[in-house]
Amino acid sequence: ECSYRRRLTSRSLKFGFANGYIAAGRIWDDEFAFLHSLRFGALSAAVGGALQEQLRKLLEGAEDAWERLFRQVVIRIRRPEEEHTWYQLQPSQVQNVNDGLVRPFDVPQEAARLVGDEVVIDIAFHALLPTMINNYTVQFPWLCDGFNVSVTVKGGPSYLVASQALRGIAVQSKRDPGKVEYSSEDLVLPGSYLQFEWNY
């Protein structure tokens, strides 16, 4: 789960999946609320290549692949000063795009007036990761005015640690055996990231 502030520039925001670093670079644009991607650099070439090929076959059926990769994807928005008035975006048709999946989420009519304004975007989802991948990175591709990030690893990991490369300041606010939360009220510059690692 994560939330951050940015200007809402259109009536929809994208959520997607990228099969590797190169695919993420081809898919990404500023209309994304979040792009979830798998990176294979820490795996051997043989294991990483085989895993990417399995994912390519899965991605051929966009809707079925989405159901296998994600559960409970929720994107909602609000004005920064209206803490209790959220508007949930509605999912549109998922599409195969450049070795990945993209699903637009539409701003409801009652929130159309927020287009052009700064909003808080809140994203929550459950995602499937292959067991041989034991790290996850949250990157900030644009200037970000504060954020909250929460990562939960299921299955009782023996450890879950986080490191940061932020040009703002992040504070680890809560940590239990399977959950880490970070938040910041500072300006976070493009290229900053948080990395989470775990093992069983």
VOGU-3710 file (C-alpha; in Angstrom, 3 decimals, decimal comma):
1> ecsyrrrlts> 0,000/0,000/0,000  1,266/3,507/-0,750  -0,011/7,055/-0,995  1,479/10,271/-2,293  0,536/13,752/-3,519  0,657/14,899/-7,130  -1,357/16,867/-9,667  -4,198/14,956/-11,303  -3,873/15,721/-15,024  -6,540/13,498/-16,610
11> rslkfgfang> -9,780/11,606/-15,976  -7,935/8,284/-15,556  -4,821/6,862/-13,923  -3,041/3,695/-15,006  -1,983/0,709/-12,923  0,186/-1,894/-14,593  2,600/-4,797/-14,570  5,934/-4,988/-16,416  7,843/-8,205/-17,108  11,356/-6,920/-16,375
21> yiaagriwdd> 13,307/-3,662/-16,330  13,268/-3,063/-20,099  9,510/-3,599/-20,308  9,002/-1,160/-17,425  10,915/1,531/-19,320  8,823/0,995/-22,455  5,480/0,966/-20,647  5,982/3,835/-18,206  4,440/7,270/-18,736  3,253/10,040/-16,428
31> efaflhslrf> -0,355/8,792/-16,485  0,548/5,897/-14,180  -0,495/5,866/-10,557  1,696/2,774/-10,056  3,672/0,337/-12,215  4,455/-3,003/-10,576  7,412/-4,741/-12,229  9,509/-7,819/-11,642  13,299/-7,455/-11,904  15,500/-10,472/-12,596
41> galsaavgga> 18,998/-9,029/-12,136  19,661/-10,921/-8,888  18,854/-14,285/-10,527  21,079/-16,354/-12,794  20,560/-15,768/-16,527  19,044/-19,240/-16,928  16,578/-18,898/-14,041  15,651/-15,296/-14,860  15,194/-16,039/-18,559  12,995/-19,069/-17,872
51> lqeqlrklle> 10,867/-17,069/-15,440  10,402/-14,244/-17,952  9,308/-16,725/-20,628  6,745/-18,267/-18,267  5,385/-14,791/-17,534  5,202/-13,960/-21,273  2,990/-17,006/-21,819  0,821/-15,987/-18,870  0,461/-12,432/-20,221  -1,070/-13,670/-23,505
61> gaedawerlf> -4,438/-13,799/-21,769  -4,631/-10,306/-20,296  -7,650/-10,709/-18,009  -6,600/-14,145/-16,753  -3,043/-12,910/-16,161  -4,353/-9,927/-14,196  -6,425/-12,208/-11,964  -3,378/-14,390/-11,288  -0,965/-11,520/-10,606  -3,154/-9,146/-8,564
71> rqvvirirrp> -5,909/-9,164/-5,987  -7,878/-6,239/-4,622  -6,320/-3,393/-6,609  -7,852/-0,195/-5,218  -6,965/3,343/-6,329  -8,630/6,290/-4,646  -8,078/10,039/-4,543  -8,929/13,002/-2,337  -8,063/16,643/-1,859  -5,113/17,064/0,580
81> eeehtwyqlq> -7,245/19,064/3,008  -10,247/16,660/2,917  -8,901/13,722/4,880  -12,135/11,749/5,051  -13,571/12,310/1,554  -12,154/9,664/-0,789  -13,219/8,897/-4,366  -12,535/5,380/-5,623  -11,475/5,065/-9,263  -13,224/2,476/-11,428
91> psqvqnvndg> -11,217/-0,159/-13,364  -11,449/-0,246/-17,174  -10,383/-2,931/-19,651  -6,922/-4,438/-19,082  -4,595/-4,422/-22,113  -1,419/-6,254/-23,157  1,262/-3,614/-23,753  4,978/-4,169/-24,472  5,564/-7,301/-22,373  3,214/-6,146/-19,645
101> lvrpfdvpqe> -0,334/-5,268/-18,628  -1,973/-1,861/-18,280  -5,386/-1,149/-16,773  -6,753/2,411/-16,669  -8,757/3,383/-13,597  -11,323/6,118/-14,278  -12,076/9,073/-12,035  -15,790/8,964/-11,100  -18,034/11,767/-12,299  -18,463/13,181/-8,788
111> aarlvgdevv> -14,670/13,734/-8,594  -14,218/15,192/-12,098  -13,691/18,657/-10,589  -10,402/17,406/-9,076  -8,749/17,121/-12,511  -6,075/19,800/-12,668  -5,694/19,992/-8,877  -3,180/18,479/-6,489  -4,608/15,316/-4,937  -3,581/12,533/-2,589
121> idiafhallp> -3,465/9,228/-4,477  -3,812/6,074/-2,387  -3,036/2,661/-3,916  -3,490/-0,730/-2,269  -3,055/-4,173/-3,823  -1,916/-7,740/-3,234  0,621/-9,038/-5,765  2,125/-12,415/-6,514  5,932/-12,649/-6,530  7,864/-15,787/-7,532
131> tminnytvqf> 9,480/-17,349/-4,465  13,005/-16,900/-5,848  12,554/-13,106/-5,859  13,093/-11,804/-2,325  13,263/-8,044/-2,791  10,975/-5,241/-3,873  11,751/-1,644/-4,772  9,424/1,346/-4,663  10,771/4,038/-7,000  9,742/7,678/-7,300
141> pwlcdgfnvs> 9,849/8,704/-10,988  8,561/12,222/-10,363  8,773/14,992/-7,769  6,678/13,817/-4,841  5,357/15,943/-1,983  5,348/13,401/0,841  4,442/9,711/0,806  3,463/6,662/2,852  4,535/3,126/1,885  3,629/-0,128/3,610
151> vtvkggpsyl> 4,985/-3,534/2,516  3,738/-6,808/3,979  5,349/-10,172/3,179  3,137/-13,193/3,850  4,319/-16,584/5,051  6,363/-15,653/8,124  9,707/-14,427/6,724  12,731/-14,861/8,999  13,577/-11,214/8,325  12,273/-8,198/6,438
161> vasqalrgia> 14,561/-5,180/6,124  14,354/-1,900/4,282  16,952/0,491/2,919  16,481/3,885/1,329  18,036/6,131/-1,293  15,985/9,244/-0,708  16,887/12,849/-1,180  14,129/13,650/1,261  13,815/12,113/4,724  11,898/8,922/5,481
171> vqskrdpgkv> 11,107/7,596/8,950  10,505/3,928/9,623  7,354/4,209/11,684  6,423/0,575/12,327  8,124/-2,781/11,968  6,937/-6,241/12,876  8,261/-9,560/11,471  6,385/-9,274/8,176  5,588/-5,580/7,764  7,513/-2,362/7,230
181> eyssedlvlp> 6,084/1,153/6,866  7,861/4,296/5,745  6,519/7,826/5,552  7,845/11,282/4,777  6,428/14,793/4,732  9,435/16,057/2,768  9,830/16,703/-0,922  11,123/13,520/-2,571  13,103/13,985/-5,776  12,836/11,849/-8,934
191> gsylqfewny> 15,117/8,821/-8,838  14,659/8,221/-5,107  13,684/4,738/-3,956  12,993/2,400/-1,050  14,158/-1,216/-1,230  12,738/-4,073/0,831  14,464/-7,461/1,219  13,377/-10,624/3,023  14,071/-14,325/3,345  12,465/-17,430/4,845
//
